[in-house]
């Protein structure tokens, strides 16, 4: 899944106003957190995740694991907040951030 620069820019603009949907804290990537990320990506396509992990290398490794597991693309990583995108097979117009926030 490779997006062009213009598409990434458009998605980052939409994601700017979003709040983190999933917060990963001390216990890391548990089964429930993984299921919630999957559910959120299926429903919303574009989500923010907050990684409350103090070590930068652990955050980077966790982000790579999330992207690999969920076949998602990291669009932006600022501090502890990550913007992820994965196209849904059948997007719901009421839930998809891309459809609801489209100009």
N, C-alpha and C positions, 0 to 999 in steps of 0.2 A: 504494500500500500504506500505509494509514493505520491505525495501531493506537490503541486507546483507552488511557487512562492506567492503568487496572487491569491490562491485558494487558502494557503496558510494564514496570510494576512487577514483575509475575510473571516476566517474561523476565530482567529485571535481577537478580532474586533467584537465578534458576537460573544466570545467567552469572557471578555473584560468585565461585563456586568454580572456574571454568574457568581454564586456563592459555592464554597466547597460542599459537595454532596456526601463525600466519604472522608472521614478523618482516621488516619492510622497513627496510633499512639505506641505505647511501650511494648505491647504484645506483638506488634508487627503484623505480618500478613497471615492472619488466621483463616480457617475455612470460611467462617461467616463474613469476614471482610472481603475475601475473594468473591464470594457469591454476591455480595452487595455491589461490588464494582461491576461484575458481569451484568447484574440487573439494571444498574444505572446506565451503563453503556448501551444496553439493548433499548431502554426506554428513551434516553435523552440524546444519545450519540455523542454529544460534546459535554464533558463534565470536568469539574475541578476536584482535585483530591489534595487534602492537606496532610503532609507527612511530618508528624511531630517527632522527628528523630534528630537528635542534636548533631550527629556525625555526618558530614557531607558525603563521605564515601559510602556509608550505609544507605543514605537516601538515594544516591545514584544507583547502587546495586538493586535496591528495592524497586526503583522506577524501571530499570531494565527488566526485572522479573515480572512486574505488572504488565509492561508492554508486550513482552514475549508470551506470557500466559494468555492474555486477552486479545492478542493480535490488534493492539491499539497503537496509535502514533502519538508521541509526546510533542505537542505543538509549542509549549512554553513552560519554562521552569523558572519561577522567580521565588527565591527564598525557600520557604517550605511548601509552597503551593504549585501544583502541576496541573496543566491543562491537557486533557487527553481527548482523542477523537477516534471513533470507530463507527463506520457506516453501518446502520441497521439494515437487516434484510427486508423488513417491512416496517418502516418508520410510522409511528402513531402521530398524526397531526396535532393531537392535543398535548403530547408529551415531548416531542422532539424539539430541542433547542434550536436546531437549524431551520425547521419549518416555522416555528412560532416567532423567531427573531428575524426572519428574512425581511429584507427591505421591500 
